[in-house]
């Protein structure tokens, strides 16, 4: 038995919200595995601000 969502009037997302999510998905930065490791290590060392 599935729980009902709080927004049962509209089962699909509004088009504007879907468009924004699609744009964010397409423009998301892609990092190589080495870059990801470097970013994590820099964060652990405290060289760069994580919120940057």
PyMOL CGO cylinders between C-alpha atoms (Angstrom):
from pymol import cmd
from pymol.cgo import CYLINDER

trace = [
    CYLINDER, 0.00, 0.00, 0.00, 1.53, 3.29, -1.13, 0.3, 1, 1, 1, 1, 1, 1,
    CYLINDER, 1.53, 3.29, -1.13, 1.34, 6.35, 1.10, 0.3, 1, 1, 1, 1, 1, 1,
    CYLINDER, 1.34, 6.35, 1.10, -0.52, 9.25, -0.45, 0.3, 1, 1, 1, 1, 1, 1,
    CYLINDER, -0.52, 9.25, -0.45, 1.47, 12.35, -1.21, 0.3, 1, 1, 1, 1, 1, 1,
    CYLINDER, 1.47, 12.35, -1.21, 0.46, 15.64, 0.33, 0.3, 1, 1, 1, 1, 1, 1,
    CYLINDER, 0.46, 15.64, 0.33, -0.09, 17.10, -3.14, 0.3, 1, 1, 1, 1, 1, 1,
    CYLINDER, -0.09, 17.10, -3.14, -2.62, 14.62, -4.50, 0.3, 1, 1, 1, 1, 1, 1,
    CYLINDER, -2.62, 14.62, -4.50, -4.26, 17.23, -6.75, 0.3, 1, 1, 1, 1, 1, 1,
    CYLINDER, -4.26, 17.23, -6.75, -1.32, 17.32, -9.18, 0.3, 1, 1, 1, 1, 1, 1,
    CYLINDER, -1.32, 17.32, -9.18, 0.45, 13.96, -9.58, 0.3, 1, 1, 1, 1, 1, 1,
    CYLINDER, 0.45, 13.96, -9.58, 3.03, 15.38, -12.02, 0.3, 1, 1, 1, 1, 1, 1,
    CYLINDER, 3.03, 15.38, -12.02, 5.42, 18.27, -11.48, 0.3, 1, 1, 1, 1, 1, 1,
    CYLINDER, 5.42, 18.27, -11.48, 4.50, 21.66, -12.83, 0.3, 1, 1, 1, 1, 1, 1,
    CYLINDER, 4.50, 21.66, -12.83, 6.20, 22.36, -16.16, 0.3, 1, 1, 1, 1, 1, 1,
    CYLINDER, 6.20, 22.36, -16.16, 8.20, 25.34, -14.84, 0.3, 1, 1, 1, 1, 1, 1,
    CYLINDER, 8.20, 25.34, -14.84, 9.74, 23.28, -12.04, 0.3, 1, 1, 1, 1, 1, 1,
    CYLINDER, 9.74, 23.28, -12.04, 10.55, 20.47, -14.47, 0.3, 1, 1, 1, 1, 1, 1,
    CYLINDER, 10.55, 20.47, -14.47, 12.22, 22.92, -16.87, 0.3, 1, 1, 1, 1, 1, 1,
    CYLINDER, 12.22, 22.92, -16.87, 14.38, 24.37, -14.09, 0.3, 1, 1, 1, 1, 1, 1,
    CYLINDER, 14.38, 24.37, -14.09, 15.46, 20.89, -12.97, 0.3, 1, 1, 1, 1, 1, 1,
    CYLINDER, 15.46, 20.89, -12.97, 16.32, 19.93, -16.55, 0.3, 1, 1, 1, 1, 1, 1,
    CYLINDER, 16.32, 19.93, -16.55, 18.44, 23.06, -17.00, 0.3, 1, 1, 1, 1, 1, 1,
    CYLINDER, 18.44, 23.06, -17.00, 20.26, 22.45, -13.73, 0.3, 1, 1, 1, 1, 1, 1,
    CYLINDER, 20.26, 22.45, -13.73, 20.88, 18.83, -14.70, 0.3, 1, 1, 1, 1, 1, 1,
    CYLINDER, 20.88, 18.83, -14.70, 22.33, 19.80, -18.07, 0.3, 1, 1, 1, 1, 1, 1,
    CYLINDER, 22.33, 19.80, -18.07, 24.53, 22.60, -16.72, 0.3, 1, 1, 1, 1, 1, 1,
    CYLINDER, 24.53, 22.60, -16.72, 25.81, 20.67, -13.70, 0.3, 1, 1, 1, 1, 1, 1,
    CYLINDER, 25.81, 20.67, -13.70, 29.60, 20.66, -13.46, 0.3, 1, 1, 1, 1, 1, 1,
    CYLINDER, 29.60, 20.66, -13.46, 31.27, 17.33, -14.17, 0.3, 1, 1, 1, 1, 1, 1,
    CYLINDER, 31.27, 17.33, -14.17, 34.44, 16.44, -12.29, 0.3, 1, 1, 1, 1, 1, 1,
    CYLINDER, 34.44, 16.44, -12.29, 36.87, 13.65, -13.02, 0.3, 1, 1, 1, 1, 1, 1,
    CYLINDER, 36.87, 13.65, -13.02, 37.60, 11.09, -10.32, 0.3, 1, 1, 1, 1, 1, 1,
    CYLINDER, 37.60, 11.09, -10.32, 40.93, 12.80, -9.60, 0.3, 1, 1, 1, 1, 1, 1,
    CYLINDER, 40.93, 12.80, -9.60, 39.25, 16.19, -9.21, 0.3, 1, 1, 1, 1, 1, 1,
    CYLINDER, 39.25, 16.19, -9.21, 36.68, 14.74, -6.81, 0.3, 1, 1, 1, 1, 1, 1,
    CYLINDER, 36.68, 14.74, -6.81, 39.42, 13.25, -4.64, 0.3, 1, 1, 1, 1, 1, 1,
    CYLINDER, 39.42, 13.25, -4.64, 41.35, 16.54, -4.72, 0.3, 1, 1, 1, 1, 1, 1,
    CYLINDER, 41.35, 16.54, -4.72, 38.26, 18.51, -3.69, 0.3, 1, 1, 1, 1, 1, 1,
    CYLINDER, 38.26, 18.51, -3.69, 37.54, 16.17, -0.78, 0.3, 1, 1, 1, 1, 1, 1,
    CYLINDER, 37.54, 16.17, -0.78, 41.15, 16.23, 0.43, 0.3, 1, 1, 1, 1, 1, 1,
    CYLINDER, 41.15, 16.23, 0.43, 41.28, 20.02, 0.22, 0.3, 1, 1, 1, 1, 1, 1,
    CYLINDER, 41.28, 20.02, 0.22, 38.06, 20.19, 2.23, 0.3, 1, 1, 1, 1, 1, 1,
    CYLINDER, 38.06, 20.19, 2.23, 39.49, 17.89, 4.89, 0.3, 1, 1, 1, 1, 1, 1,
    CYLINDER, 39.49, 17.89, 4.89, 42.68, 19.95, 5.09, 0.3, 1, 1, 1, 1, 1, 1,
    CYLINDER, 42.68, 19.95, 5.09, 40.69, 23.16, 5.27, 0.3, 1, 1, 1, 1, 1, 1,
    CYLINDER, 40.69, 23.16, 5.27, 42.48, 24.88, 2.38, 0.3, 1, 1, 1, 1, 1, 1,
    CYLINDER, 42.48, 24.88, 2.38, 39.27, 26.01, 0.67, 0.3, 1, 1, 1, 1, 1, 1,
    CYLINDER, 39.27, 26.01, 0.67, 35.89, 26.86, 2.05, 0.3, 1, 1, 1, 1, 1, 1,
    CYLINDER, 35.89, 26.86, 2.05, 33.36, 24.13, 1.32, 0.3, 1, 1, 1, 1, 1, 1,
    CYLINDER, 33.36, 24.13, 1.32, 30.63, 26.72, 0.71, 0.3, 1, 1, 1, 1, 1, 1,
    CYLINDER, 30.63, 26.72, 0.71, 32.66, 28.30, -2.09, 0.3, 1, 1, 1, 1, 1, 1,
]
cmd.load_cgo(trace, "trace")
